[in-house]
Amino acid sequence: MEERFFAQFIHCFFIAFGVILGGTLIGGIGAFATGDAPFTEMGRIARKLWIWGIVAAIGGTFDAIDNFKRALDGSSIDLIKQGLIILSAMGGAKAAIIIISWLIQEEVS
C-alpha cells in the first residue's frame, strides 16, 4: 500500500474525531448559554453528529459511492482501501463518542 493511502487513512480518523468532539463541546457551550443542561445536550448532539462526522471524513457520500463504482470496475485492492477509509472514519467517530461519554458520565449510544 502506498504512503498516500496511509495519510488519507489517518486524516479520515482525525476528521471524524474532530467533527464529533468539537461539535459536541461547542454545542455544550451553546446549551449552557441558553440555560439548558449542557451534559444532556452534549449526549444528544453526539448521537446526532455521529453519521455526519463519518460523511465529512470520507469527503461526502457521492465521492465514496463513485470510488466504490470505480473499484468494482478495477482492482479489488481499491475496494479494500475504500472500505478501510470508511472504517477509519467510523473508528474516529467512535473514539470521540467514547471520550464524550467519559466526560458527561452517561452512555451515548
Beta strands, then each sheet from edge to edge (+ up, - down):
end
